[in-house]
Amino acid sequence: MDAELIVSLLSETLYLIIKVSAPMLIVSLIVGLVVSILQTVTSIQEQTLTFVPKLISIFLVLMIAGSWILTNIVEYMTYLFENFNSFIR
């Protein structure tokens, strides 16, 4: 296993991690921003107020995009298992 293959696998893995986590992170960021703006406007400074909307929004994103996330991960793992022999040489 040469260095080019290791770097290639590492970059593909990191790209997959970023790709499948992006929908949840973006939605969490947007919900957190909206809630913090509402807290500033209404002068409610409760730290736990942002937790529940973020949690609900992340669960909704997982319900909507869960099959896409799972498909991407399964495809990558299938690629890794099918090419395992070439990785150990």
N, C-alpha and C positions, 0 to 999 in steps of 0.2 A: 504494500500500500504506500504509494508515494505521496509527497506533500501536496501536489496539485489536486489529487483526489480528495484528500482530507479537507483542504480549503474549500473545494467545490461542495462537498457534502455539508460542511459547516455553514456555508453561505446559503445553500438551499434550505437547510433546517431553520436558520434564523429568519429567512424570508417567509417561510411557512408560518412560523410563530407570529410574526408581525401581521401577516395577512389574515390569519384566523382570529387574532385578538383585537384587530382594529375596529370591527363593528361595535363590540362591547365597550371599548375604551372611548370611542368617539361619542357614543350615546351617553355614557357616564359623564363625560366632560361637558356635553351640552346641557344635560339635566342639572348638573352641579352649578353651571354658570347661571342658568335660569333661576334656580332656587336661591342662589346667592344674591342675584339682582332683586328678587322678591323680598328677601330678608333685609336688604339695604333699604328698599323703598318703604317697607312696613316697620322698620326698626325692630324686628324680631331677631334676636341674636341667640338662637337656640342651635347648638352644634348638632344635635341628633335629628334636626329637621331635614337635613340633606341626605341622611342615610336611607330612609325608607323610600323616597322617590328614586334614588339611584338603584337600590336593590330591585325594586319592581321593574324599572326600565331595563336592567340587565337581564332579568328573567324573561321579559318579553322579547328582547333581542335573541336570547338563546332559543326561545320557542320558535321564532321566525327563521333565524339563520342557523339553527342547530344542525339540520341535515346537510347544509352546505359546508359547515365546519367539519363535520364528521366525514363527509365525502373527500374533502381535501386531505385530511389526516390519513384516511384509509388508503387513498391513492399513493401518497408518499411512502407509507409503510409497505405497501405492496411492491413499489419500486425498490425499496431497500432490501426486502426479502428475496425478490427475484434476482437481484444482482449481488447477492451476498458472496458468492464464490469469487467474483472479481474484486471484491473489497478486501478479502483476506490474503490475497497473493502478495 
